[in-house]
Amino acid sequence: MRVFPQPGLYVKIQTGVAMIKIDLPGISQEQFEDAFNVLEECKAVPALGFTDPFMGPGGVYGNCWWERDTSLTLNGYCWLDNAFAMKALYNFTRVQKENGRIPLYGYDRVGDLDAELSAIPVIFDTAYRICRRTADKAYVRDIYEMLSKYFDWWMSPVKRDPSTGLVCGIFEETDPSDYTEQLTCAPVDLNVRVCAGAEILSKIADFLGETEEMLLYKKRFCELRDIINRFLWDEEEGFYYTLNVKTGKLLKQRPYNSAFDTFSYRIVPENRAARLLEKLKDNSKYGYYNKYGITTAPFDSPEFCETTGDYKGWTSWSGNIWTFRNEIIAKGLRDCGFFEEAGHIAWQTVMTFNGNYAEFINPSTGAGQGVKRYGWSASEYIELIIEVIFGIDWCAWDNSFSVSPCIPEELYGKTVSIFGVSLGGAKTADVTVLCGPEPSVRCEIR
């Protein structure tokens, strides 16, 4: 269960940047802009080792940073103001421990686990997104060094099982977060995020001209990918499960949707991807075709439950709908070339959270629960629209710009547009898509 710090001071920062405009059926400009308003509400004054403003989770979580929440709030906001995102991210270099660990949150006090506890490391993905939007190599190198030290901590004996090479996690290093004994459980979601961290480090090393390090991290990625596929896959079930490394048993009683994280970076081999996709699209399990979208646990799981009211710890990850889970799955499906399915989940999630930026959603009613104006829900809503549905990508490193939309069948025959997407400096892009199985795209860069 999370500790709720005392509410603190929040800061309204006038950025002077232009708002992105959209034309999407079922989504008003006011609803889209309100997602950015939620993020503005999450902005907090420097605290707990952070020397620049940052984003807290929102609501009752107070003027405190969490590695996961603070990182995820920047994913969508960097499209509006990457300068703020750069400073907010840099705060983590100031609180990183000598051994490379980044604390779970600002107070860094969770019983007697502090020296061995971090968070599920989404910061790799966030840092890569922000770094790609600047050509400032000095800044990128500082972030690279932080991430490298952090990756080494995950690879250290504190977190890594010596017999399998899998990374083990406790508390909020995985979801559901009820594991408390170190070096016992190796979850799918945690191992995928660390594996992704190796791939991201290889890309940043390449930009910095560190060829040997780039090759080293490529090798690390391949090693971790192979370990995931060797130890966490059950051939009979066609599914990935958490492994109890002490007993050598897969936790088959927990078929959580984190199994689908393995679509990321094509960690799942091609000969398994179709089987795994079939599991995802089994509507009796995770609600792929339902109105509100993908549930964290399948409906027929003994652990499935819907939380009403405040966040209640790990059980709130056992049946509700979270943008965090769906964003990872949608982007992973895109990595594997399942573009329509990626678009379907992205659109389903966007429509479920549209104007309802709650912490999580009940799958039976679509009602928002937990914090009602939650930072990462609003951020990932923005991210899914820009990066998955419209498929916009821009990188300052080589000034490349591309549009590869993932169009759900629900939008076939419609025309959708987005205007004023920043490409650095004064440049912006307008994108219009005629939706269909083979979408027609028109772009204008100003």
QUIKAJO-V689173 format. One record per residue. N is the residue number from 1. PHI is phi in degrees with one decimal (999 if undefined). PSI is psi as a letter, one per 40 degrees, with the letter a starting at -180 (* if undefined). Layout:
N/PHI/PSI + N/PHI/PSI
This chain:
1/999/h + 2/-72.2/i + 3/-86.7/h + 4/-98.3/h + 5/-67.3/i + 6/-66.8/h + 7/-55.2/i + 8/-125.2/a + 9/-90.3/h + 10/-113.0/i + 11/-126.7/h + 12/-93.1/h + 13/-111.8/h + 14/-82.9/h + 15/-90.0/d + 16/73.1/e + 17/-92.8/i + 18/-78.6/i + 19/-79.0/i + 20/-72.2/i + 21/-111.2/i + 22/-132.4/i + 23/-134.2/g + 24/-131.2/h + 25/-62.6/h + 26/86.1/e + 27/-125.9/h + 28/-85.6/i + 29/-61.4/d + 30/-64.6/d + 31/-65.6/d + 32/-63.3/d + 33/-66.2/d + 34/-66.2/d + 35/-61.4/d + 36/-69.5/d + 37/-61.8/d + 38/-58.4/d + 39/-66.8/d + 40/-61.1/d + 41/-66.5/d + 42/-82.2/e + 43/-64.2/h + 44/-128.3/i + 45/-72.1/i + 46/-52.1/h + 47/-163.6/i + 48/54.7/f + 49/92.8/e + 50/-80.4/h + 51/-105.9/e + 52/-120.8/i + 53/-57.0/i + 54/-148.6/a + 55/-114.4/h + 56/-85.1/i + 57/-67.8/d + 58/107.4/i + 59/58.5/b + 60/-70.1/e + 61/-73.5/e + 62/76.5/a + 63/-83.2/g + 64/-137.6/i + 65/-98.0/i + 66/-119.9/i + 67/-56.8/d + 68/-70.9/d + 69/-61.0/d + 70/-63.4/d + 71/-64.8/d + 72/-64.8/d + 73/-63.8/d + 74/-82.4/e + 75/-61.3/d + 76/-85.8/d + 77/-69.7/d + 78/-63.0/d + 79/-70.6/d + 80/-97.6/d + 81/-151.1/g + 82/-70.0/d + 83/-62.6/d + 84/-63.8/d + 85/-60.3/d + 86/-61.1/d + 87/-67.6/d + 88/-62.9/d + 89/-64.6/d + 90/-61.5/d + 91/-52.7/d + 92/-66.4/d + 93/-67.6/d + 94/-86.3/e + 95/-111.4/e + 96/-64.7/h + 97/-79.4/i + 98/-58.9/d + 99/-83.7/e + 100/100.1/e + 101/-66.7/h + 102/-104.5/h + 103/-60.2/i + 104/-57.7/d + 105/-157.3/i + 106/-57.4/d + 107/-79.7/d + 108/49.8/f + 109/-133.6/h + 110/-135.9/g + 111/59.2/b + 112/-107.6/f + 113/-98.9/e + 114/-53.0/d + 115/-69.3/e + 116/-122.0/e + 117/-125.6/h + 118/-130.5/b + 119/-139.5/i + 120/-58.6/h + 121/-81.4/g + 122/-72.0/e + 123/-61.9/d + 124/-59.3/d + 125/-66.5/d + 126/-62.1/d + 127/-61.5/d + 128/-63.3/d + 129/-61.5/d + 130/-70.4/d + 131/-64.7/d + 132/-67.2/e + 133/-98.2/e + 134/-139.5/i + 135/-98.9/e + 136/-76.2/g + 137/-66.6/d + 138/-63.4/d + 139/-63.1/d + 140/-60.2/d + 141/-64.8/d + 142/-60.8/d + 143/-67.9/d + 144/-59.1/d + 145/-64.0/d + 146/-61.8/d + 147/-66.7/d + 148/-63.0/d + 149/-62.7/d + 150/-66.8/d + 151/-59.5/d + 152/-60.8/d + 153/-64.4/d + 154/-64.5/d + 155/-86.0/e + 156/-82.4/i + 157/-60.1/e + 158/-62.5/d + 159/-119.7/e + 160/-109.1/h + 161/-69.6/h + 162/-70.0/d + 163/-83.4/d + 164/-105.3/d + 165/84.1/e + 166/-73.4/i + 167/-90.0/h + 168/-104.1/i + 169/-138.0/i + 170/-135.6/i + 171/47.0/b + 172/-84.4/f + 173/-82.6/e + 174/-159.7/i + 175/-130.5/h + 176/-71.1/i + 177/-102.5/f + 178/-107.6/e + 179/-81.6/h + 180/-126.7/e + 181/-102.8/h + 182/-61.0/i + 183/52.5/f + 184/-121.0/d + 185/-114.9/h + 186/-110.2/g + 187/-79.2/i + 188/-64.5/d + 189/-60.6/d + 190/-64.3/d + 191/-65.8/d + 192/-65.8/d + 193/-68.5/d + 194/-69.5/d + 195/-60.3/d + 196/-61.4/d + 197/-58.9/d + 198/-64.3/d + 199/-65.3/d + 200/-64.3/d + 201/-61.9/d + 202/-64.6/d + 203/-70.6/d + 204/-68.6/d + 205/-59.2/d + 206/-62.1/d + 207/-60.9/d + 208/-82.2/e + 209/79.5/e + 210/-94.0/g + 211/-64.5/d + 212/-62.5/d + 213/-69.1/d + 214/-58.9/d + 215/-66.9/d + 216/-62.2/d + 217/-71.0/d + 218/-60.5/d + 219/-64.4/d + 220/-60.5/d + 221/-58.5/d + 222/-62.1/d + 223/-63.3/d + 224/-67.9/d + 225/-59.0/d + 226/-67.8/d + 227/-65.8/d + 228/-57.6/d + 229/-72.4/d + 230/-79.3/d + 231/-103.9/d + 232/-104.5/e + 233/-95.2/h + 234/-110.2/h + 235/-64.4/d + 236/-64.6/d + 237/-82.9/d + 238/66.5/f + 239/-153.9/i + 240/-101.2/h + 241/-133.0/i + 242/-62.3/i + 243/-109.2/h + 244/-81.2/h + 245/-72.4/e + 246/-78.8/d + 247/-98.9/e + 248/75.6/e + 249/-103.8/h + 250/-75.2/i + 251/-84.9/g + 252/-69.6/e + 253/-73.9/e + 254/-125.4/g + 255/-83.9/g + 256/-74.2/i + 257/-72.8/e + 258/-63.9/e + 259/-56.5/d + 260/-79.5/e + 261/-61.1/d + 262/-69.0/e + 263/-64.6/d + 264/-56.9/h + 265/53.9/f + 266/54.8/f + 267/-64.2/d + 268/-69.8/h + 269/-64.7/i + 270/-59.1/d + 271/-76.0/e + 272/-109.5/e + 273/-60.4/d + 274/-65.0/d + 275/-63.7/d + 276/-67.5/d + 277/-63.2/d + 278/-61.7/d + 279/-62.9/d + 280/-61.8/d + 281/-88.3/e + 282/-73.1/h + 283/-64.0/d + 284/-72.9/e + 285/-99.7/c + 286/-115.6/e + 287/73.7/f + 288/-56.0/d + 289/-99.0/e + 290/-75.3/i + 291/-62.8/d + 292/-97.6/e + 293/111.7/a + 294/-76.0/h + 295/-89.3/i + 296/-69.8/d + 297/-118.0/i + 298/-70.2/i + 299/-60.7/d + 300/-93.4/e + 301/-78.7/h + 302/-59.5/d + 303/-90.7/e + 304/-63.4/h + 305/-157.9/i + 306/-111.0/h + 307/-87.7/h + 308/-112.9/h + 309/94.7/a + 310/-69.9/i + 311/-55.9/h + 312/-123.7/f + 313/77.6/a + 314/-61.5/d + 315/-65.5/d + 316/-71.8/e + 317/-97.9/e + 318/-111.5/f + 319/149.3/e + 320/-81.6/i + 321/-111.3/h + 322/-125.9/h + 323/-62.7/d + 324/-58.0/d + 325/-70.4/d + 326/-71.9/d + 327/-62.3/d + 328/-61.9/d + 329/-66.7/d + 330/-60.5/d + 331/-68.5/d + 332/-66.3/d + 333/-60.0/d + 334/-63.2/d + 335/-56.8/d + 336/-88.9/e + 337/86.4/e + 338/-91.2/g + 339/-70.1/d + 340/-65.0/d + 341/-66.5/d + 342/-62.2/d + 343/-64.7/d + 344/-61.2/d + 345/-68.1/d + 346/-61.3/d + 347/-67.2/d + 348/-57.5/d + 349/-68.1/d + 350/-60.5/d + 351/-69.5/d + 352/-67.2/d + 353/-96.9/e + 354/-60.6/h + 355/67.9/e + 356/-142.1/g + 357/-81.8/f + 358/-79.0/i + 359/-62.2/d + 360/-157.0/i + 361/-125.3/i + 362/-75.7/h + 363/-70.6/d + 364/-82.2/d + 365/-121.4/d + 366/77.8/e + 367/-77.0/h + 368/-76.0/h + 369/-129.5/i + 370/69.8/a + 371/-64.4/h + 372/-83.8/d + 373/-124.2/g + 374/-95.5/h + 375/-58.7/d + 376/-72.0/d + 377/-63.8/d + 378/-65.6/d + 379/-64.9/d + 380/-73.8/d + 381/-58.5/d + 382/-62.6/d + 383/-59.7/d + 384/-63.5/d + 385/-65.3/d + 386/-73.5/d + 387/-92.6/d + 388/-106.7/d + 389/-63.7/d + 390/-83.4/d + 391/66.3/f + 392/-83.8/h + 393/-139.5/h + 394/-139.0/h + 395/-132.1/h + 396/-72.7/e + 397/-61.9/d + 398/-126.4/e + 399/54.9/f + 400/-90.6/i + 401/-139.6/h + 402/-144.7/i + 403/-132.8/h + 404/-134.6/g + 405/-67.2/i + 406/-106.8/h + 407/-101.0/h + 408/-75.5/i + 409/-59.5/d + 410/-60.0/d + 411/-102.5/e + 412/-56.7/h + 413/88.1/e + 414/-101.2/i + 415/-110.3/h + 416/-124.9/i + 417/-142.3/i + 418/-139.4/h + 419/-129.0/i + 420/78.6/f + 421/-77.9/h + 422/-68.4/h + 423/-117.7/f + 424/88.5/i + 425/60.3/b + 426/-96.8/e + 427/-80.3/h + 428/-136.3/i + 429/-123.6/h + 430/-110.7/h + 431/-130.3/h + 432/-123.7/h + 433/-126.0/h + 434/-87.4/h + 435/-80.0/i + 436/176.9/a + 437/-56.8/d + 438/-123.5/g + 439/-63.3/i + 440/-101.1/h + 441/-117.9/h + 442/-123.3/h + 443/-124.4/i + 444/-136.6/h + 445/-104.9/h + 446/-108.0/*
